[in-house]
């Protein structure tokens, strides 16, 4: 397939050179000649615009590549973050299990100590009753001794 724009550009270039030759010779320019010169300037501007578009497209491509590279780095960072989150979650779960086990052991110890304290309190209460009974007996003995001493003194 033949590039039509290249053929058109070449034809316009030849026509513009022909018009410029007329200008150098000092000949009068017709409407068609002025139109050809005008088209020549438009084509030059169009050529400049195309080169600018090509430059911008190249810049866009390079920017897209940088964005892609940045996205890859972001994806890698996200992957690493996900791994750290998984690791920390597992460690937190293990720690929570250990805390639960420790709490259970503490509860068991508290129950055991509470039972031992209750048992000790019962023994103390029984001992206090025995001491009270012994004190009562001692008081009775004391009374009897006092009566005995009084009765002997009379």
VEXKOL-948809 format. One line per field, with one value per atom (N, C-alpha, C, CB): residue in three letters; residue number from 1; x, y, z. Coordinates in steps of 0.001 Angstrom, whole numbers. Glycine has a CB too. Example, Ala and Ser with C-alpha at 12.3 -4.5 7.8 and 13.67 -1.06 7.14 Angstrom:
! residues 2
type = [ALA,ALA,ALA,ALA,SER,SER,SER,SER]
seq = [1,1,1,1,2,2,2,2]
east = [13190,12300,13200,11308,12850,13670,12900,14084]
north = [-5690,-4500,-3300,-4473,-2250,-1060,30,-598]
up = [7800,7800,7800,9046,7080,7140,7870,5725]
This chain:
! residues 154
type = [UNK,UNK,UNK,UNK,UNK,UNK,UNK,UNK,UNK,UNK,UNK,UNK,UNK,UNK,UNK,UNK,UNK,UNK,UNK,UNK,UNK,UNK,UNK,UNK,UNK,UNK,UNK,UNK,UNK,UNK,UNK,UNK,UNK,UNK,UNK,UNK,UNK,UNK,UNK,UNK,UNK,UNK,UNK,UNK,UNK,UNK,UNK,UNK,UNK,UNK,UNK,UNK,UNK,UNK,UNK,UNK,UNK,UNK,UNK,UNK,UNK,UNK,UNK,UNK,UNK,UNK,UNK,UNK,UNK,UNK,UNK,UNK,UNK,UNK,UNK,UNK,UNK,UNK,UNK,UNK,UNK,UNK,UNK,UNK,UNK,UNK,UNK,UNK,UNK,UNK,UNK,UNK,UNK,UNK,UNK,UNK,UNK,UNK,UNK,UNK,UNK,UNK,UNK,UNK,UNK,UNK,UNK,UNK,UNK,UNK,UNK,UNK,UNK,UNK,UNK,UNK,UNK,UNK,UNK,UNK,UNK,UNK,UNK,UNK,UNK,UNK,UNK,UNK,UNK,UNK,UNK,UNK,UNK,UNK,UNK,UNK,UNK,UNK,UNK,UNK,UNK,UNK,UNK,UNK,UNK,UNK,UNK,UNK,UNK,UNK,UNK,UNK,UNK,UNK,UNK,UNK,UNK,UNK,UNK,UNK,UNK,UNK,UNK,UNK,UNK,UNK,UNK,UNK,UNK,UNK,UNK,UNK,UNK,UNK,UNK,UNK,UNK,UNK,UNK,UNK,UNK,UNK,UNK,UNK,UNK,UNK,UNK,UNK,UNK,UNK,UNK,UNK,UNK,UNK,UNK,UNK,UNK,UNK,UNK,UNK,UNK,UNK,UNK,UNK,UNK,UNK,UNK,UNK,UNK,UNK,UNK,UNK,UNK,UNK,UNK,UNK,UNK,UNK,UNK,UNK,UNK,UNK,UNK,UNK,UNK,UNK,UNK,UNK,UNK,UNK,UNK,UNK,UNK,UNK,UNK,UNK,UNK,UNK,UNK,UNK,UNK,UNK,UNK,UNK,UNK,UNK,UNK,UNK,UNK,UNK,UNK,UNK,UNK,UNK,UNK,UNK,UNK,UNK,UNK,UNK,UNK,UNK,UNK,UNK,UNK,UNK,UNK,UNK,UNK,UNK,UNK,UNK,UNK,UNK,UNK,UNK,UNK,UNK,UNK,UNK,UNK,UNK,UNK,UNK,UNK,UNK,UNK,UNK,UNK,UNK,UNK,UNK,UNK,UNK,UNK,UNK,UNK,UNK,UNK,UNK,UNK,UNK,UNK,UNK,UNK,UNK,UNK,UNK,UNK,UNK,UNK,UNK,UNK,UNK,UNK,UNK,UNK,UNK,UNK,UNK,UNK,UNK,UNK,UNK,UNK,UNK,UNK,UNK,UNK,UNK,UNK,UNK,UNK,UNK,UNK,UNK,UNK,UNK,UNK,UNK,UNK,UNK,UNK,UNK,UNK,UNK,UNK,UNK,UNK,UNK,UNK,UNK,UNK,UNK,UNK,UNK,UNK,UNK,UNK,UNK,UNK,UNK,UNK,UNK,UNK,UNK,UNK,UNK,UNK,UNK,UNK,UNK,UNK,UNK,UNK,UNK,UNK,UNK,UNK,UNK,UNK,UNK,UNK,UNK,UNK,UNK,UNK,UNK,UNK,UNK,UNK,UNK,UNK,UNK,UNK,UNK,UNK,UNK,UNK,UNK,UNK,UNK,UNK,UNK,UNK,UNK,UNK,UNK,UNK,UNK,UNK,UNK,UNK,UNK,UNK,UNK,UNK,UNK,UNK,UNK,UNK,UNK,UNK,UNK,UNK,UNK,UNK,UNK,UNK,UNK,UNK,UNK,UNK,UNK,UNK,UNK,UNK,UNK,UNK,UNK,UNK,UNK,UNK,UNK,UNK,UNK,UNK,UNK,UNK,UNK,UNK,UNK,UNK,UNK,UNK,UNK,UNK,UNK,UNK,UNK,UNK,UNK,UNK,UNK,UNK,UNK,UNK,UNK,UNK,UNK,UNK,UNK,UNK,UNK,UNK,UNK,UNK,UNK,UNK,UNK,UNK,UNK,UNK,UNK,UNK,UNK,UNK,UNK,UNK,UNK,UNK,UNK,UNK,UNK,UNK,UNK,UNK,UNK,UNK,UNK,UNK,UNK,UNK,UNK,UNK,UNK,UNK,UNK,UNK,UNK,UNK,UNK,UNK,UNK,UNK,UNK,UNK,UNK,UNK,UNK,UNK,UNK,UNK,UNK,UNK,UNK,UNK,UNK,UNK,UNK,UNK,UNK,UNK,UNK,UNK,UNK,UNK,UNK,UNK,UNK,UNK,UNK,UNK,UNK,UNK,UNK,UNK,UNK,UNK,UNK,UNK,UNK,UNK,UNK,UNK,UNK,UNK,UNK,UNK,UNK,UNK,UNK,UNK,UNK,UNK,UNK,UNK,UNK,UNK,UNK,UNK,UNK,UNK,UNK,UNK,UNK,UNK,UNK,UNK,UNK,UNK,UNK,UNK,UNK,UNK,UNK,UNK,UNK,UNK,UNK,UNK,UNK,UNK,UNK,UNK,UNK,UNK,UNK,UNK,UNK,UNK,UNK,UNK,UNK,UNK,UNK,UNK,UNK,UNK,UNK,UNK,UNK,UNK,UNK,UNK,UNK]
seq = [1,1,1,1,2,2,2,2,3,3,3,3,4,4,4,4,5,5,5,5,6,6,6,6,7,7,7,7,8,8,8,8,9,9,9,9,10,10,10,10,11,11,11,11,12,12,12,12,13,13,13,13,14,14,14,14,15,15,15,15,16,16,16,16,17,17,17,17,18,18,18,18,19,19,19,19,20,20,20,20,21,21,21,21,22,22,22,22,23,23,23,23,24,24,24,24,25,25,25,25,26,26,26,26,27,27,27,27,28,28,28,28,29,29,29,29,30,30,30,30,31,31,31,31,32,32,32,32,33,33,33,33,34,34,34,34,35,35,35,35,36,36,36,36,37,37,37,37,38,38,38,38,39,39,39,39,40,40,40,40,41,41,41,41,42,42,42,42,43,43,43,43,44,44,44,44,45,45,45,45,46,46,46,46,47,47,47,47,48,48,48,48,49,49,49,49,50,50,50,50,51,51,51,51,52,52,52,52,53,53,53,53,54,54,54,54,55,55,55,55,56,56,56,56,57,57,57,57,58,58,58,58,59,59,59,59,60,60,60,60,61,61,61,61,62,62,62,62,63,63,63,63,64,64,64,64,65,65,65,65,66,66,66,66,67,67,67,67,68,68,68,68,69,69,69,69,70,70,70,70,71,71,71,71,72,72,72,72,73,73,73,73,74,74,74,74,75,75,75,75,76,76,76,76,77,77,77,77,78,78,78,78,79,79,79,79,80,80,80,80,81,81,81,81,82,82,82,82,83,83,83,83,84,84,84,84,85,85,85,85,86,86,86,86,87,87,87,87,88,88,88,88,89,89,89,89,90,90,90,90,91,91,91,91,92,92,92,92,93,93,93,93,94,94,94,94,95,95,95,95,96,96,96,96,97,97,97,97,98,98,98,98,99,99,99,99,100,100,100,100,101,101,101,101,102,102,102,102,103,103,103,103,104,104,104,104,105,105,105,105,106,106,106,106,107,107,107,107,108,108,108,108,109,109,109,109,110,110,110,110,111,111,111,111,112,112,112,112,113,113,113,113,114,114,114,114,115,115,115,115,116,116,116,116,117,117,117,117,118,118,118,118,119,119,119,119,120,120,120,120,121,121,121,121,122,122,122,122,123,123,123,123,124,124,124,124,125,125,125,125,126,126,126,126,127,127,127,127,128,128,128,128,129,129,129,129,130,130,130,130,131,131,131,131,132,132,132,132,133,133,133,133,134,134,134,134,135,135,135,135,136,136,136,136,137,137,137,137,138,138,138,138,139,139,139,139,140,140,140,140,141,141,141,141,142,142,142,142,143,143,143,143,144,144,144,144,145,145,145,145,146,146,146,146,147,147,147,147,148,148,148,148,149,149,149,149,150,150,150,150,151,151,151,151,152,152,152,152,153,153,153,153,154,154,154,154]
east = [856,0,898,-972,571,1373,874,1308,1831,1471,1054,2656,-244,-805,-313,-2342,-150,262,1671,194,2555,3910,3875,4790,3047,2925,2361,2019,1333,720,1722,-517,2493,3490,4522,4182,4988,5981,5406,6458,4144,3514,3383,2115,2984,2827,4181,2145,5221,6567,7045,7550,6806,7203,6436,6960,5126,4310,4772,2813,5119,5581,6910,5712,7808,9083,8854,9981,7876,7527,7027,6436,6181,5651,6790,4529,7711,8842,9730,9669,9843,10622,9962,10750,8621,7890,8179,6358,8205,8447,9850,8266,10840,12217,12327,13157,11543,11572,10782,11012,10065,9288,7971,10093,7496,6229,5080,6144,4001,2789,2198,1764,1733,1178,-331,1597,-857,-2303,-2875,-2673,-4183,-4879,-4420,-6404,-4248,-3797,-2403,-3811,-1517,-154,-161,688,-959,-1058,-1642,-1938,-2618,-3217,-2179,-4418,-1345,-297,690,453,1075,1968,1297,2357,6,-752,-811,-2181,-1082,-1096,277,-1534,1314,2683,2931,3710,2477,2670,1831,2309,615,-239,417,-1642,986,1633,2841,2063,3606,4753,4278,5580,3215,2657,2150,1517,1484,979,2133,148,3222,4403,4958,5486,5002,5471,4535,5579,3237,2259,2422,816,2615,2787,4048,2857,5115,6342,6137,7542,5401,5108,4230,4412,3231,2363,3198,1222,4116,4969,5841,5857,6374,7190,6359,7788,5140,4265,3852,3024,3591,3246,4407,2875,5632,6814,6914,8099,6663,6708,5623,6534,4439,3337,3721,2039,4361,4794,5801,5412,6751,7747,7080,8852,6120,5396,4587,4467,3984,3219,4134,2505,5340,6296,6659,7568,6884,7213,6043,7578,4828,3639,3542,2352,3803,3768,4811,4010,6019,7067,6663,8399,6080,5624,4512,5129,3599,2522,3090,1539,4150,4779,5381,5868,6027,6616,5523,7456,4421,3289,2731,2170,2577,2072,3008,1911,4320,5299,5204,6738,5086,4952,3669,4954,2576,1307,1436,175,2158,2360,3141,3114,4193,4987,4154,6235,3336,2452,1499,1651,935,18,727,-550,1988,2741,2963,4088,3313,3541,2240,4107,1137,-164,-506,-1282,-280,-550,304,-293,1587,2503,2074,3942,1772,1352,23,1235,-892,-2181,-1967,-3119,-1089,-809,-188,133,747,1388,373,2560,-509,-1545,-2476,-2352,-2863,-3729,-3045,-4101,-1749,-1019,-958,402,-700,-626,-1983,-148,-3047,-4395,-4675,-5469,-4251,-4436,-3657,-3977,-2409,-1596,-2230,-164,-2756,-3426,-4648,-3840,-5432,-6607,-6206,-7377,-5131,-4664,-4201,-3521,-3476,-3002,-4185,-2074,-5188,-6386,-7094,-7351,-7155,-7778,-6992,-7863,-5663,-4834,-5025,-3345,-5099,-5327,-6675,-5270,-7714,-9045,-9010,-10074,-8308,-8205,-7470,-7485,-6362,-5628,-6484,-4347,-7242,-8112,-9152,-8813,-9745,-10720,-10055,-11362,-8869,-8155,-7799,-6887,-7264,-6914,-8153,-6170,-9221,-10468,-10961,-11547,-10882,-11306,-10401,-11282,-9096,-8163,-8407,-6707,-8669,-8956,-10238,-9073,-11264,-12518,-12279,-13569,-11483,-11172,-10410,-10350,-9428,-8656,-9556,-7491,-10463,-11407,-12288,-12289,-12721,-13535,-12722,-14027,-11469,-10605,-10370,-9262,-10192,-10009,-11270,-9662,-12435,-13701,-13837,-14907,-13510,-13579,-12605,-13278,-11390,-10399,-10859,-9049,-11481,-12002,-13087,-12564,-13941,-14984,-14345,-15929,-13312,-12636,-11970,-11596,-11354,-10724,-11783,-9961,-12932,-14029,-14493,-15226,-14627,-15064,-14029,-15299,-12748,-11670,-11657,-10315,-11874,-11925,-13082,-12057,-14212,-15375,-15039,-16633,-14419,-14039,-13058,-13427,-12084,-11101,-11765,-10019,-12730,-13457,-14231,-14429,-14824,-15557,-14602,-16330,-13435,-12436,-11980,-11213,-11759,-11333,-12390,-11080,-13650,-14731,-14727,-16112,-14566,-14554,-13366,-14514,-12228,-11049,-11243,-9813,-11832,-12098,-13060,-12690,-14085,-15037,-14330,-16236,-13472,-12747,-11854,-11897,-11165,-10280,-11128,-9429,-12237,-13107,-13657,-14281,-14027,-14613,-13531,-15265,-12351,-11276,-10866,-10084,-11031,-10667,-11735,-10476,-12823,-13864,-13898,-15174]
north = [-1177,0,1235,0,2178,3387,4435,3915,5148,6193,7429,6514,7728,8831,10170,8790,10277,11562,11921,11526,10913,11185,11673,9928,11038,11452,12865,10464,13115,14440,15481,14451,15143,16070,16398,15473,15344,15570,16447,14226,16187,16986,18435,16410,18641,19996,20692,19978,19943,20516,20983,19496,20160,20524,21759,19348,21797,22944,24202,22680,24084,25247,25739,24904,24828,25235,25983,24005,25520,26176,27599,25350,27766,29095,29983,28994,29416,30205,30656,29388,29814,30202,31398,29016,31408,32551,33812,32267,33660,34819,35349,34452,34464,34888,35615,33683,35160,35785,37090,34821,37325,38562,38479,39713,37308,37141,37338,35760,37682,37883,36530,38715,36410,35154,35170,34897,34049,33911,33341,33010,33221,32701,31287,32731,30472,29098,29064,28334,29999,30052,30405,31079,31394,31794,30642,33077,29930,28795,27689,28260,27461,26438,26837,26246,28113,28573,28391,30067,28728,28580,27103,29151,26222,24784,24312,23988,24866,24510,24847,25241,26046,26408,25514,27888,25183,24288,22920,24150,22419,21105,21138,20674,22240,22347,22366,23621,23123,23151,21763,24188,21103,19764,18805,19256,18953,18121,18368,18406,19660,19999,19422,21532,19524,18984,17474,19339,16814,15356,14966,14801,15710,15382,15631,16222,16709,16979,15871,18354,15420,14322,13059,14061,12797,11615,11727,11443,12927,13144,12923,14568,13462,13305,11843,14185,11146,9720,8935,9150,9289,8633,8928,9097,10175,10562,9824,12094,9704,8974,7504,9094,6922,5526,5343,5062,6277,6190,6363,7254,7284,7490,6243,8730,5639,4403,3294,3945,3215,2214,2471,2224,3747,4083,3744,5581,4030,3700,2189,4243,1443,-25,-527,-673,50,-345,2,336,1176,1588,655,3052,296,-637,-1990,-819,-2435,-3704,-3597,-4104,-2465,-2265,-2216,-964,-1551,-1481,-2888,-535,-3656,-5027,-5862,-5691,-5716,-6451,-6019,-6221,-4723,-4213,-4747,-2659,-4739,-5280,-6761,-5072,-7490,-8924,-9106,-9600,-8302,-8396,-8004,-7501,-6975,-6562,-7698,-5285,-8344,-9468,-10591,-10006,-10875,-11915,-11533,-12164,-10264,-9809,-9879,-8361,-9490,-9539,-10981,-8931,-11911,-13321,-13794,-14198,-13443,-13855,-13268,-13423,-11983,-11342,-11907,-9824,-12181,-12766,-14130,-12901,-14929,-16250,-16103,-17058,-15168,-14954,-14444,-13957,-13557,-13040,-14168,-11901,-15018,-16152,-17077,-16937,-17362,-18211,-17560,-18492,-16271,-15560,-15569,-14111,-15393,-15430,-16808,-15082,-17868,-19220,-19375,-20291,-18891,-18996,-18205,-18493,-17035,-16221,-16962,-14839,-17564,-18329,-19492,-18858,-20199,-21312,-20807,-22070,-19704,-19129,-18711,-17914,-18092,-17696,-18910,-16918,-20001,-21216,-21738,-22296,-21741,-22204,-21301,-22245,-20005,-19061,-19342,-17592,-19577,-19889,-21169,-20025,-22188,-23446,-23246,-24504,-22482,-22200,-21411,-21431,-20435,-19638,-20536,-18508,-21461,-22386,-23260,-23267,-23788,-24651,-23886,-25222,-22671,-21867,-21494,-20604,-21160,-20822,-22012,-20382,-23215,-24418,-24647,-25654,-24457,-24644,-23598,-24570,-22347,-21290,-21610,-19920,-22071,-22448,-23569,-22885,-24557,-25668,-25171,-26743,-24288,-23732,-22911,-22859,-22147,-21362,-22273,-20471,-23391,-24349,-24897,-25513,-25233,-25768,-24721,-26241,-23468,-22382,-22218,-21051,-22278,-22158,-23297,-22166,-24522,-25660,-25478,-26969,-25009,-24779,-23687,-24408,-22631,-21550,-22090,-20391,-22988,-23599,-24418,-24494,-25164,-25983,-25101,-26901,-23979,-23044,-22441,-21927,-22071,-21515,-22541,-21095,-23790,-24841,-25031,-26173,-24991,-25146,-23973,-25265,-22787,-21604,-21704,-20336,-22169,-22339,-23354,-22798,-24440,-25461,-24887,-26687,-24115,-23505,-22533,-22792,-21800,-20865,-21635,-19980,-22727,-23544,-24125,-24676,-24594,-25141,-24040,-25729,-22830,-21706,-21410,-20447,-21421,-21159,-22221,-21123,-23485,-24569,-24440,-25923,-24063,-23897,-22765,-23635,-21704,-20563,-21014,-19340,-21754,-22254,-23201,-22981,-24025,-24977,-24234,-25927,-23220,-22436,-21717,-21418,-21194,-20472,-21455,-19766,-22619,-23582,-24091,-24769,-24159,-24613,-23508,-25081,-22308,-21193,-20998,-19905,-21461,-21250,-22312,-21119]
up = [0,0,0,1232,-813,-980,-4,-2444,625,1569,775,2538,803,13,536,37,1824,2387,1931,3923,1767,1289,-152,1407,-977,-2386,-2459,-3183,-1646,-1626,-1160,-723,-146,381,-700,1631,-1398,-2465,-3572,-3056,-3962,-5030,-4578,-5409,-3324,-2812,-2726,-1434,-2327,-2256,-3624,-1685,-4650,-6012,-6469,-6987,-6161,-6567,-5840,-6284,-4546,-3781,-4322,-2287,-4711,-5311,-6628,-5550,-7384,-8660,-8386,-9436,-7349,-7010,-6519,-5928,-5711,-5211,-6368,-4189,-7382,-8565,-9237,-9566,-9280,-9850,-9037,-9885,-7708,-6849,-7109,-5346,-7259,-7524,-8857,-7511,-9793,-11122,-11144,-12176,-10054,-9972,-10720,-10507,-11037,-11734,-10770,-12394,-11364,-10592,-10194,-11394,-8909,-8424,-8540,-6976,-8967,-9080,-7784,-10278,-7769,-6587,-6284,-6792,-7335,-7138,-6528,-8463,-6994,-6462,-4970,-7247,-4625,-3213,-2396,-3055,-2938,-2253,-2040,-3052,-3031,-2908,-1803,-4268,-1767,-699,678,-921,738,1977,2395,1808,1430,1719,2186,477,1578,1975,3444,1086,3843,5251,6166,5481,5700,6494,6627,5851,5523,5551,6486,4123,6452,7360,8816,7047,9070,10420,10815,10516,9858,10124,10418,8932,9667,9893,11295,8824,11693,13043,14110,13206,13850,14800,14914,14365,13775,13796,14572,12355,14359,15091,16590,14557,16926,18337,18927,18492,18156,18602,18806,17572,17864,17992,19249,16728,19487,20686,21947,20686,21945,23101,23293,22946,22185,22281,22879,20890,22463,23030,24523,22303,24877,26290,27083,26438,26476,27111,27295,26265,26260,26358,27497,25024,27579,28653,30012,28463,30088,31345,31688,31250,30687,30925,31436,29631,30870,31338,32803,30458,33126,34512,35441,34634,34968,35764,35955,35084,34870,34978,35979,33595,35915,36852,38282,36493,38455,39778,40266,39750,39373,39742,40158,38568,39449,39826,41224,38801,41491,42821,43885,42857,43562,44500,44739,43953,43657,43798,44676,42409,44457,45265,46730,44726,46948,48320,48954,48334,48207,48725,49058,47704,48219,48469,49772,47275,49937,51160,52384,51057,52230,53330,53687,52946,52665,52911,53670,51575,53296,53998,55455,53307,55678,57059,57852,57078,57217,57899,58266,57004,57342,57640,58801,56406,58751,59813,61157,59480,61165,62417,62910,62227,61990,62382,63035,61153,62453,63021,64412,62088,64539,65843,66865,65714,66449,67353,67776,66675,66808,67137,68146,65860,67926,68867,70248,68347,70269,71546,72251,71327,71472,72061,72661,70995,71976,72515,73825,71482,73832,75043,76187,74777,75879,76901,77436,76324,76525,76953,77862,75730,77464,78292,79656,77588,79658,80929,81796,80671,81178,81927,82519,81022,81752,82266,83466,81163,83352,84469,85682,84063,85454,86558,87213,86051,86393,86934,87759,85795,87237,87971,89298,87119,89255,90485,91474,90171,90947,91822,92491,91019,91709,92295,93352,91202,93030,93967,95233,93317,95080,96246,97055,95815,96344,97031,97846,96018,97290,98004,99215,97065,99051,100159,101240,99663,100808,101777,102535,101073,101799,102458,103467,101416,103082,103976,105208,103233,104967,106089,107006,105569,106417,107235,108085,106335,107523,108286,109456,107374,109186,110243,111317,109662,110886,111858,112698,111141,112040,112777,113793,111796,113377,114287,115447,113538,115121,116166,117121,115551,116569,117416,118347,116547,117841,118684,119798,117836,119456,120461,121508,119800,121027,121962,122876,121201,122282,123092,124142,122179,123691,124616,125717,123864,125323,126289,127263,125573,126751,127597,128581,126746,128071,128958,130045,128154,129664,130641,131649,129941,131196,132088,133045,131285,132554,133427,134501,132594,134084,135058,136088,134352,135628,136553,137521,135770,136956,137788,138866,136912,138445,139414,140499,138709,140044,141019,141973,140306,141454,142299,143296,141442,142832,143724,144817,142931,144456,145468,146439,144787,145888,146722,147732,145842,147248,148113,149147,147287,148843,149777,150831,149008,150306,151234,152200,150458,151866,152727,153673,151904,153305,154165,155228,153342,155106,156105,157066,155505]
